[in-house]
Amino acid sequence: MEKDLLKLLKEGGLILYARHGTATVGVDQANGLFQSCQYQRNLSEQGRHEAIYYGQMLRYWQIPILAPITASPFCRTIETAQLAFPNVQVQIDPFLFEIFMLGGNLSNVQQNTILMAFQSMLEMKPPEGINRVMIGHSFPENVGLGDISNMGTVVVKPKGLGQGYEVLGKMTLEDLAKLDSI
């Protein structure tokens, strides 16, 4: 499957939804402003290395990436995007904060509203021959794209607005490094 996935990634037209690199321990303070990193869990040194390696692997495999990179407004997701793609603009998408909120106490209606909006994002095809990258958060188990490891990526093939999407694969950072070995 990996060789096929590498071929598809090189052809473009996919969305790579990646979770940020490993963060420091602690809890995000609900009252903290997004611009105030001291109120958030931030990337650890390991997370910074993971983010740099992630970008290096995408360049190594010559996987075409659309600019700008989309990131959640948290400092750890923005820093992940900046480290992985140092020469590419990062665009903050406040909606990706909603993905983070799925792990909280939401009603079924609130959860479904977020998931339906996210589905619409995953249905939008990137331009021909290039992939869109989103740096966000993991999902709760069995919700949305499910649990995603630190710097893990879910590869999504959009079918067009209102047409759904297909998950082609879920990769850890280690899987990304050995895409052609199987």
Secondary structure, DSSP 8 states (H G I E B T S, - for coil): -HHHHHHHHHH---EEEEE---B-SS---TT--TT-GGGS--B-HHHHHHHHHHHHHHHHTT--B-SSEEE-SSHHHHHHHHHHSTTS-EEE-TTHHHHHHTTS---HHHHHHHHHHHHHHHHS---TT-BEEEEE----TTSTT----TT-EEEEEE--TTS-EEEEEEE-HHHHHTTT--
